[in-house]
Amino acid sequence: MAIRREFGWSQARYLQRLAHVLAEPVALAEHPQLVYRLRARLERRLNQRNRALLRRDE
């Protein structure tokens, strides 16, 4: 996994850090299109994960 190799973090930790950075107003001020795009990708990923967890629990 590239995330572990590059940063030494698990995928979950990487996503936590990314969400934290994307929540910073300075990130939005500096690169609004990138922040919106990454927020949307992160939200889609979380929604997919939640749907999968709900199906598993049925």
PQR file with spaces between the fields and no chain letter, atoms N, CA, C, O and H, PARSE charges and radii, in Angstrom:
ATOM       1  N    MET     1       0.844   -1.171    0.000 -0.4000 1.5000
ATOM       2  CA   MET     1       0.000    0.000    0.000 -0.0000 2.0000
ATOM       3  C    MET     1       0.897    1.245    0.000  0.5500 1.7000
ATOM       4  O    MET     1       1.813    1.366    0.813 -0.5500 1.4000
ATOM       5  N    ALA     2       0.621    2.140   -0.903 -0.4000 1.5000
ATOM       6  CA   ALA     2       1.448    3.332   -1.079 -0.0000 2.0000
ATOM       7  C    ALA     2       1.391    4.256    0.140  0.5500 1.7000
ATOM       8  O    ALA     2       2.394    4.885    0.478 -0.5500 1.4000
ATOM       9  H    ALA     2      -0.123    2.041   -1.564  0.4000 1.0000
ATOM      10  N    ILE     3       0.254    4.346    0.794 -0.4000 1.5000
ATOM      11  CA   ILE     3       0.121    5.237    1.960 -0.0000 2.0000
ATOM      12  C    ILE     3       1.059    4.786    3.064  0.5500 1.7000
ATOM      13  O    ILE     3       1.768    5.603    3.651 -0.5500 1.4000
ATOM      14  H    ILE     3      -0.560    3.835    0.520  0.4000 1.0000
ATOM      15  N    ARG     4       1.070    3.502    3.348 -0.4000 1.5000
ATOM      16  CA   ARG     4       1.953    2.990    4.401 -0.0000 2.0000
ATOM      17  C    ARG     4       3.413    3.159    4.015  0.5500 1.7000
ATOM      18  O    ARG     4       4.248    3.507    4.851 -0.5500 1.4000
ATOM      19  H    ARG     4       0.494    2.838    2.871  0.4000 1.0000
ATOM      20  N    ARG     5       3.717    2.915    2.757 -0.4000 1.5000
ATOM      21  CA   ARG     5       5.097    3.030    2.292 -0.0000 2.0000
ATOM      22  C    ARG     5       5.566    4.488    2.341  0.5500 1.7000
ATOM      23  O    ARG     5       6.686    4.761    2.771 -0.5500 1.4000
ATOM      24  H    ARG     5       3.039    2.632    2.078  0.4000 1.0000
ATOM      25  N    GLU     6       4.720    5.419    1.908 -0.4000 1.5000
ATOM      26  CA   GLU     6       5.108    6.832    1.849 -0.0000 2.0000
ATOM      27  C    GLU     6       5.127    7.497    3.219  0.5500 1.7000
ATOM      28  O    GLU     6       6.072    8.209    3.556 -0.5500 1.4000
ATOM      29  H    GLU     6       3.810    5.197    1.559  0.4000 1.0000
ATOM      30  N    PHE     7       4.076    7.262    4.009 -0.4000 1.5000
ATOM      31  CA   PHE     7       3.902    7.996    5.258 -0.0000 2.0000
ATOM      32  C    PHE     7       4.073    7.159    6.515  0.5500 1.7000
ATOM      33  O    PHE     7       4.273    7.700    7.603 -0.5500 1.4000
ATOM      34  H    PHE     7       3.308    6.684    3.735  0.4000 1.0000
ATOM      35  N    GLY     8       3.994    5.843    6.370 -0.4000 1.5000
ATOM      36  CA   GLY     8       4.058    4.981    7.547 -0.0000 2.0000
ATOM      37  C    GLY     8       2.747    4.962    8.322  0.5500 1.7000
ATOM      38  O    GLY     8       2.731    4.606    9.501 -0.5500 1.4000
ATOM      39  H    GLY     8       3.831    5.404    5.486  0.4000 1.0000
ATOM      40  N    TRP     9       1.639    5.342    7.671 -0.4000 1.5000
ATOM      41  CA   TRP     9       0.325    5.390    8.314 -0.0000 2.0000
ATOM      42  C    TRP     9      -0.566    4.305    7.733  0.5500 1.7000
ATOM      43  O    TRP     9      -0.384    3.860    6.600 -0.5500 1.4000
ATOM      44  H    TRP     9       1.652    5.631    6.713  0.4000 1.0000
ATOM      45  N    SER    10      -1.530    3.895    8.539 -0.4000 1.5000
ATOM      46  CA   SER    10      -2.574    3.017    8.024 -0.0000 2.0000
ATOM      47  C    SER    10      -3.496    3.849    7.134  0.5500 1.7000
ATOM      48  O    SER    10      -3.459    5.079    7.169 -0.5500 1.4000
ATOM      49  H    SER    10      -1.678    4.257    9.459  0.4000 1.0000
ATOM      50  N    GLN    11      -4.315    3.175    6.344 -0.4000 1.5000
ATOM      51  CA   GLN    11      -5.250    3.891    5.482 -0.0000 2.0000
ATOM      52  C    GLN    11      -6.233    4.705    6.322  0.5500 1.7000
ATOM      53  O    GLN    11      -6.586    5.826    5.955 -0.5500 1.4000
ATOM      54  H    GLN    11      -4.345    2.176    6.315  0.4000 1.0000
ATOM      55  N    ALA    12      -6.675    4.144    7.445 -0.4000 1.5000
ATOM      56  CA   ALA    12      -7.612    4.857    8.316 -0.0000 2.0000
ATOM      57  C    ALA    12      -6.983    6.139    8.855  0.5500 1.7000
ATOM      58  O    ALA    12      -7.627    7.187    8.884 -0.5500 1.4000
ATOM      59  H    ALA    12      -6.389    3.233    7.743  0.4000 1.0000
ATOM      60  N    ARG    13      -5.731    6.052    9.277 -0.4000 1.5000
ATOM      61  CA   ARG    13      -5.042    7.239    9.806 -0.0000 2.0000
ATOM      62  C    ARG    13      -4.875    8.295    8.718  0.5500 1.7000
ATOM      63  O    ARG    13      -5.051    9.486    8.974 -0.5500 1.4000
ATOM      64  H    ARG    13      -5.208    5.200    9.253  0.4000 1.0000
ATOM      65  N    TYR    14      -4.538    7.866    7.513 -0.4000 1.5000
ATOM      66  CA   TYR    14      -4.399    8.794    6.386 -0.0000 2.0000
ATOM      67  C    TYR    14      -5.717    9.526    6.130  0.5500 1.7000
ATOM      68  O    TYR    14      -5.725   10.742    5.936 -0.5500 1.4000
ATOM      69  H    TYR    14      -4.395    6.898    7.305  0.4000 1.0000
ATOM      70  N    LEU    15      -6.825    8.792    6.130 -0.4000 1.5000
ATOM      71  CA   LEU    15      -8.119    9.409    5.880 -0.0000 2.0000
ATOM      72  C    LEU    15      -8.503   10.368    7.007  0.5500 1.7000
ATOM      73  O    LEU    15      -9.128   11.398    6.754 -0.5500 1.4000
ATOM      74  H    LEU    15      -6.818    7.804    6.288  0.4000 1.0000
ATOM      75  N    GLN    16      -8.133   10.040    8.245 -0.4000 1.5000
ATOM      76  CA   GLN    16      -8.369   10.954    9.360 -0.0000 2.0000
ATOM      77  C    GLN    16      -7.586   12.251    9.171  0.5500 1.7000
ATOM      78  O    GLN    16      -8.124   13.344    9.346 -0.5500 1.4000
ATOM      79  H    GLN    16      -7.625    9.203    8.450  0.4000 1.0000
ATOM      80  N    ARG    17      -6.329   12.115    8.818 -0.4000 1.5000
ATOM      81  CA   ARG    17      -5.490   13.305    8.604 -0.0000 2.0000
ATOM      82  C    ARG    17      -6.005   14.141    7.440  0.5500 1.7000
ATOM      83  O    ARG    17      -6.042   15.369    7.517 -0.5500 1.4000
ATOM      84  H    ARG    17      -5.893   11.227    8.677  0.4000 1.0000
ATOM      85  N    LEU    18      -6.398   13.473    6.370 -0.4000 1.5000
ATOM      86  CA   LEU    18      -6.933   14.184    5.209 -0.0000 2.0000
ATOM      87  C    LEU    18      -8.193   14.950    5.588  0.5500 1.7000
ATOM      88  O    LEU    18      -8.333   16.119    5.227 -0.5500 1.4000
ATOM      89  H    LEU    18      -6.368   12.476    6.308  0.4000 1.0000
ATOM      90  N    ALA    19      -9.103   14.319    6.302 -0.4000 1.5000
ATOM      91  CA   ALA    19     -10.339   14.984    6.728 -0.0000 2.0000
ATOM      92  C    ALA    19     -10.021   16.199    7.590  0.5500 1.7000
ATOM      93  O    ALA    19     -10.673   17.236    7.464 -0.5500 1.4000
ATOM      94  H    ALA    19      -8.989   13.370    6.595  0.4000 1.0000
ATOM      95  N    HIS    20      -9.035   16.082    8.455 -0.4000 1.5000
ATOM      96  CA   HIS    20      -8.632   17.206    9.311 -0.0000 2.0000
ATOM      97  C    HIS    20      -8.115   18.371    8.465  0.5500 1.7000
ATOM      98  O    HIS    20      -8.494   19.521    8.687 -0.5500 1.4000
ATOM      99  H    HIS    20      -8.505   15.240    8.558  0.4000 1.0000
ATOM     100  N    VAL    21      -7.264   18.073    7.511 -0.4000 1.5000
ATOM     101  CA   VAL    21      -6.710   19.119    6.646 -0.0000 2.0000
ATOM     102  C    VAL    21      -7.818   19.773    5.831  0.5500 1.7000
ATOM     103  O    VAL    21      -7.844   20.996    5.691 -0.5500 1.4000
ATOM     104  H    VAL    21      -6.956   17.139    7.331  0.4000 1.0000
ATOM     105  N    LEU    22      -8.726   18.978    5.297 -0.4000 1.5000
ATOM     106  CA   LEU    22      -9.805   19.518    4.473 -0.0000 2.0000
ATOM     107  C    LEU    22     -10.775   20.379    5.279  0.5500 1.7000
ATOM     108  O    LEU    22     -11.487   21.204    4.705 -0.5500 1.4000
ATOM     109  H    LEU    22      -8.706   17.985    5.410  0.4000 1.0000
ATOM     110  N    ALA    23     -10.814   20.201    6.588 -0.4000 1.5000
ATOM     111  CA   ALA    23     -11.685   20.998    7.449 -0.0000 2.0000
ATOM     112  C    ALA    23     -11.081   22.360    7.776  0.5500 1.7000
ATOM     113  O    ALA    23     -11.775   23.226    8.308 -0.5500 1.4000
ATOM     114  H    ALA    23     -10.236   19.531    7.054  0.4000 1.0000
ATOM     115  N    GLU    24      -9.814   22.562    7.470 -0.4000 1.5000
ATOM     116  CA   GLU    24      -9.138   23.819    7.784 -0.0000 2.0000
ATOM     117  C    GLU    24      -9.564   24.915    6.814  0.5500 1.7000
ATOM     118  O    GLU    24      -9.515   24.714    5.600 -0.5500 1.4000
ATOM     119  H    GLU    24      -9.250   21.858    7.038  0.4000 1.0000
ATOM     120  N    PRO    25      -9.980   26.067    7.328 -0.5600 1.5000
ATOM     121  CA   PRO    25     -10.369   27.177    6.451  0.2800 2.0000
ATOM     122  C    PRO    25      -9.247   27.642    5.518  0.5500 1.7000
ATOM     123  O    PRO    25      -9.510   28.077    4.397 -0.5500 1.4000
ATOM     124  N    VAL    26      -8.022   27.550    5.972 -0.4000 1.5000
ATOM     125  CA   VAL    26      -6.905   27.987    5.127 -0.0000 2.0000
ATOM     126  C    VAL    26      -6.775   27.105    3.893  0.5500 1.7000
ATOM     127  O    VAL    26      -6.402   27.594    2.827 -0.5500 1.4000
ATOM     128  H    VAL    26      -7.808   27.196    6.883  0.4000 1.0000
ATOM     129  N    ALA    27      -7.073   25.816    4.017 -0.4000 1.5000
ATOM     130  CA   ALA    27      -7.020   24.922    2.859 -0.0000 2.0000
ATOM     131  C    ALA    27      -8.060   25.343    1.832  0.5500 1.7000
ATOM     132  O    ALA    27      -7.771   25.397    0.636 -0.5500 1.4000
ATOM     133  H    ALA    27      -7.375   25.419    4.884  0.4000 1.0000
ATOM     134  N    LEU    28      -9.255   25.636    2.292 -0.4000 1.5000
ATOM     135  CA   LEU    28     -10.314   26.072    1.388 -0.0000 2.0000
ATOM     136  C    LEU    28      -9.959   27.403    0.734  0.5500 1.7000
ATOM     137  O    LEU    28     -10.222   27.601   -0.452 -0.5500 1.4000
ATOM     138  H    LEU    28      -9.489   25.591    3.263  0.4000 1.0000
ATOM     139  N    ALA    29      -9.369   28.309    1.492 -0.4000 1.5000
ATOM     140  CA   ALA    29      -8.997   29.615    0.952 -0.0000 2.0000
ATOM     141  C    ALA    29      -7.903   29.498   -0.102  0.5500 1.7000
ATOM     142  O    ALA    29      -7.917   30.226   -1.094 -0.5500 1.4000
ATOM     143  H    ALA    29      -9.156   28.149    2.456  0.4000 1.0000
ATOM     144  N    GLU    30      -6.961   28.593    0.106 -0.4000 1.5000
ATOM     145  CA   GLU    30      -5.825   28.460   -0.808 -0.0000 2.0000
ATOM     146  C    GLU    30      -6.155   27.660   -2.067  0.5500 1.7000
ATOM     147  O    GLU    30      -5.701   28.003   -3.159 -0.5500 1.4000
ATOM     148  H    GLU    30      -6.950   28.002    0.912  0.4000 1.0000
ATOM     149  N    HIS    31      -6.939   26.600   -1.916 -0.4000 1.5000
ATOM     150  CA   HIS    31      -7.220   25.692   -3.047 -0.0000 2.0000
ATOM     151  C    HIS    31      -8.672   25.221   -3.003  0.5500 1.7000
ATOM     152  O    HIS    31      -8.932   24.046   -2.747 -0.5500 1.4000
ATOM     153  H    HIS    31      -7.308   26.322   -1.029  0.4000 1.0000
ATOM     154  N    PRO    32      -9.609   26.119   -3.246 -0.5600 1.5000
ATOM     155  CA   PRO    32     -11.018   25.749   -3.075  0.2800 2.0000
ATOM     156  C    PRO    32     -11.470   24.587   -3.957  0.5500 1.7000
ATOM     157  O    PRO    32     -12.169   23.697   -3.471 -0.5500 1.4000
ATOM     158  N    GLN    33     -11.101   24.565   -5.218 -0.4000 1.5000
ATOM     159  CA   GLN    33     -11.553   23.471   -6.094 -0.0000 2.0000
ATOM     160  C    GLN    33     -11.013   22.131   -5.634  0.5500 1.7000
ATOM     161  O    GLN    33     -11.741   21.138   -5.626 -0.5500 1.4000
ATOM     162  H    GLN    33     -10.534   25.288   -5.613  0.4000 1.0000
ATOM     163  N    LEU    34      -9.755   22.093   -5.253 -0.4000 1.5000
ATOM     164  CA   LEU    34      -9.154   20.852   -4.776 -0.0000 2.0000
ATOM     165  C    LEU    34      -9.834   20.378   -3.497  0.5500 1.7000
ATOM     166  O    LEU    34     -10.132   19.193   -3.350 -0.5500 1.4000
ATOM     167  H    LEU    34      -9.164   22.899   -5.260  0.4000 1.0000
ATOM     168  N    VAL    35     -10.078   21.300   -2.576 -0.4000 1.5000
ATOM     169  CA   VAL    35     -10.721   20.942   -1.311 -0.0000 2.0000
ATOM     170  C    VAL    35     -12.127   20.408   -1.565  0.5500 1.7000
ATOM     171  O    VAL    35     -12.505   19.383   -0.997 -0.5500 1.4000
ATOM     172  H    VAL    35      -9.836   22.263   -2.696  0.4000 1.0000
ATOM     173  N    TYR    36     -12.904   21.080   -2.406 -0.4000 1.5000
ATOM     174  CA   TYR    36     -14.254   20.595   -2.712 -0.0000 2.0000
ATOM     175  C    TYR    36     -14.202   19.203   -3.348  0.5500 1.7000
ATOM     176  O    TYR    36     -14.986   18.324   -2.989 -0.5500 1.4000
ATOM     177  H    TYR    36     -12.597   21.912   -2.868  0.4000 1.0000
ATOM     178  N    ARG    37     -13.288   19.008   -4.282 -0.4000 1.5000
ATOM     179  CA   ARG    37     -13.172   17.716   -4.958 -0.0000 2.0000
ATOM     180  C    ARG    37     -12.783   16.608   -3.966  0.5500 1.7000
ATOM     181  O    ARG    37     -13.363   15.523   -3.988 -0.5500 1.4000
ATOM     182  H    ARG    37     -12.652   19.722   -4.574  0.4000 1.0000
ATOM     183  N    LEU    38     -11.812   16.885   -3.108 -0.4000 1.5000
ATOM     184  CA   LEU    38     -11.374   15.868   -2.147 -0.0000 2.0000
ATOM     185  C    LEU    38     -12.435   15.601   -1.087  0.5500 1.7000
ATOM     186  O    LEU    38     -12.610   14.462   -0.656 -0.5500 1.4000
ATOM     187  H    LEU    38     -11.341   17.767   -3.090  0.4000 1.0000
ATOM     188  N    ARG    39     -13.149   16.656   -0.662 -0.4000 1.5000
ATOM     189  CA   ARG    39     -14.240   16.447    0.294 -0.0000 2.0000
ATOM     190  C    ARG    39     -15.309   15.546   -0.308  0.5500 1.7000
ATOM     191  O    ARG    39     -15.827   14.656    0.366 -0.5500 1.4000
ATOM     192  H    ARG    39     -13.006   17.582   -1.012  0.4000 1.0000
ATOM     193  N    ALA    40     -15.639   15.772   -1.571 -0.4000 1.5000
ATOM     194  CA   ALA    40     -16.653   14.947   -2.234 -0.0000 2.0000
ATOM     195  C    ALA    40     -16.197   13.499   -2.332  0.5500 1.7000
ATOM     196  O    ALA    40     -16.985   12.585   -2.084 -0.5500 1.4000
ATOM     197  H    ALA    40     -15.218   16.495   -2.119  0.4000 1.0000
ATOM     198  N    ARG    41     -14.941   13.279   -2.687 -0.4000 1.5000
ATOM     199  CA   ARG    41     -14.414   11.907   -2.782 -0.0000 2.0000
ATOM     200  C    ARG    41     -14.455   11.228   -1.420  0.5500 1.7000
ATOM     201  O    ARG    41     -14.844   10.065   -1.308 -0.5500 1.4000
ATOM     202  H    ARG    41     -14.302   14.021   -2.888  0.4000 1.0000
ATOM     203  N    LEU    42     -14.050   11.960   -0.385 -0.4000 1.5000
ATOM     204  CA   LEU    42     -14.037   11.402    0.967 -0.0000 2.0000
ATOM     205  C    LEU    42     -15.460   11.071    1.410  0.5500 1.7000
ATOM     206  O    LEU    42     -15.694   10.020    2.008 -0.5500 1.4000
ATOM     207  H    LEU    42     -13.734   12.905   -0.475  0.4000 1.0000
ATOM     208  N    GLU    43     -16.400   11.950    1.123 -0.4000 1.5000
ATOM     209  CA   GLU    43     -17.782   11.701    1.501 -0.0000 2.0000
ATOM     210  C    GLU    43     -18.358   10.490    0.763  0.5500 1.7000
ATOM     211  O    GLU    43     -19.054    9.673    1.364 -0.5500 1.4000
ATOM     212  H    GLU    43     -16.210   12.804    0.638  0.4000 1.0000
ATOM     213  N    ARG    44     -18.069   10.371   -0.543 -0.4000 1.5000
ATOM     214  CA   ARG    44     -18.527    9.196   -1.299 -0.0000 2.0000
ATOM     215  C    ARG    44     -17.964    7.920   -0.695  0.5500 1.7000
ATOM     216  O    ARG    44     -18.674    6.925   -0.544 -0.5500 1.4000
ATOM     217  H    ARG    44     -17.502   11.035   -1.032  0.4000 1.0000
ATOM     218  N    ARG    45     -16.681    7.957   -0.352 -0.4000 1.5000
ATOM     219  CA   ARG    45     -16.030    6.784    0.232 -0.0000 2.0000
ATOM     220  C    ARG    45     -16.684    6.395    1.559  0.5500 1.7000
ATOM     221  O    ARG    45     -16.924    5.216    1.816 -0.5500 1.4000
ATOM     222  H    ARG    45     -16.104    8.765   -0.475  0.4000 1.0000
ATOM     223  N    LEU    46     -16.970    7.390    2.398 -0.4000 1.5000
ATOM     224  CA   LEU    46     -17.602    7.109    3.686 -0.0000 2.0000
ATOM     225  C    LEU    46     -19.025    6.585    3.499  0.5500 1.7000
ATOM     226  O    LEU    46     -19.459    5.684    4.217 -0.5500 1.4000
ATOM     227  H    LEU    46     -16.775    8.348    2.190  0.4000 1.0000
ATOM     228  N    ASN    47     -19.747    7.150    2.536 -0.4000 1.5000
ATOM     229  CA   ASN    47     -21.104    6.664    2.262 -0.0000 2.0000
ATOM     230  C    ASN    47     -21.086    5.226    1.781  0.5500 1.7000
ATOM     231  O    ASN    47     -21.921    4.426    2.204 -0.5500 1.4000
ATOM     232  H    ASN    47     -19.394    7.882    1.953  0.4000 1.0000
ATOM     233  N    GLN    48     -20.150    4.878    0.905 -0.4000 1.5000
ATOM     234  CA   GLN    48     -20.033    3.495    0.435 -0.0000 2.0000
ATOM     235  C    GLN    48     -19.732    2.557    1.588  0.5500 1.7000
ATOM     236  O    GLN    48     -20.299    1.469    1.688 -0.5500 1.4000
ATOM     237  H    GLN    48     -19.471    5.527    0.562  0.4000 1.0000
ATOM     238  N    ARG    49     -18.834    2.992    2.454 -0.4000 1.5000
ATOM     239  CA   ARG    49     -18.462    2.168    3.608 -0.0000 2.0000
ATOM     240  C    ARG    49     -19.657    1.971    4.525  0.5500 1.7000
ATOM     241  O    ARG    49     -19.906    0.861    4.995 -0.5500 1.4000
ATOM     242  H    ARG    49     -18.373    3.876    2.373  0.4000 1.0000
ATOM     243  N    ASN    50     -20.398    3.041    4.781 -0.4000 1.5000
ATOM     244  CA   ASN    50     -21.572    2.942    5.654 -0.0000 2.0000
ATOM     245  C    ASN    50     -22.636    2.034    5.058  0.5500 1.7000
ATOM     246  O    ASN    50     -23.248    1.243    5.776 -0.5500 1.4000
ATOM     247  H    ASN    50     -20.196    3.943    4.399  0.4000 1.0000
ATOM     248  N    ARG    51     -22.866    2.139    3.743 -0.4000 1.5000
ATOM     249  CA   ARG    51     -23.841    1.255    3.099 -0.0000 2.0000
ATOM     250  C    ARG    51     -23.412   -0.204    3.225  0.5500 1.7000
ATOM     251  O    ARG    51     -24.236   -1.082    3.485 -0.5500 1.4000
ATOM     252  H    ARG    51     -22.368    2.781    3.159  0.4000 1.0000
ATOM     253  N    ALA    52     -22.128   -0.453    3.040 -0.4000 1.5000
ATOM     254  CA   ALA    52     -21.618   -1.821    3.149 -0.0000 2.0000
ATOM     255  C    ALA    52     -21.801   -2.351    4.573  0.5500 1.7000
ATOM     256  O    ALA    52     -22.166   -3.511    4.765 -0.5500 1.4000
ATOM     257  H    ALA    52     -21.459    0.259    2.829  0.4000 1.0000
ATOM     258  N    LEU    53     -21.549   -1.506    5.558 -0.4000 1.5000
ATOM     259  CA   LEU    53     -21.722   -1.930    6.950 -0.0000 2.0000
ATOM     260  C    LEU    53     -23.185   -2.207    7.270  0.5500 1.7000
ATOM     261  O    LEU    53     -23.498   -3.157    7.987 -0.5500 1.4000
ATOM     262  H    LEU    53     -21.253   -0.563    5.401  0.4000 1.0000
ATOM     263  N    LEU    54     -24.075   -1.385    6.743 -0.4000 1.5000
ATOM     264  CA   LEU    54     -25.508   -1.608    6.969 -0.0000 2.0000
ATOM     265  C    LEU    54     -25.970   -2.911    6.333  0.5500 1.7000
ATOM     266  O    LEU    54     -26.739   -3.660    6.937 -0.5500 1.4000
ATOM     267  H    LEU    54     -23.820   -0.613    6.160  0.4000 1.0000
ATOM     268  N    ARG    55     -25.504   -3.187    5.114 -0.4000 1.5000
ATOM     269  CA   ARG    55     -25.880   -4.448    4.452 -0.0000 2.0000
ATOM     270  C    ARG    55     -25.357   -5.639    5.232  0.5500 1.7000
ATOM     271  O    ARG    55     -26.030   -6.665    5.336 -0.5500 1.4000
ATOM     272  H    ARG    55     -24.880   -2.579    4.624  0.4000 1.0000
ATOM     273  N    ARG    56     -24.159   -5.505    5.779 -0.4000 1.5000
ATOM     274  CA   ARG    56     -23.576   -6.611    6.536 -0.0000 2.0000
ATOM     275  C    ARG    56     -24.370   -6.907    7.801  0.5500 1.7000
ATOM     276  O    ARG    56     -24.483   -8.058    8.221 -0.5500 1.4000
ATOM     277  H    ARG    56     -23.613   -4.672    5.694  0.4000 1.0000
ATOM     278  N    ASP    57     -24.924   -5.843    8.408 -0.4000 1.5000
ATOM     279  CA   ASP    57     -25.653   -6.009    9.660 -0.0000 2.0000
ATOM     280  C    ASP    57     -27.083   -6.494    9.472  0.5500 1.7000
ATOM     281  O    ASP    57     -27.744   -6.844   10.449 -0.5500 1.4000
ATOM     282  H    ASP    57     -24.832   -4.908    8.067  0.4000 1.0000
ATOM     283  N    GLU    58     -27.572   -6.523    8.240 -0.4000 1.5000
ATOM     284  CA   GLU    58     -28.953   -6.960    7.992 -0.0000 2.0000
ATOM     285  C    GLU    58     -29.112   -8.447    8.196  0.5500 1.7000
ATOM     286  O    GLU    58     -30.209   -8.980    8.029 -0.5500 1.4000
ATOM     287  H    GLU    58     -27.035   -6.239    7.446  0.4000 1.0000
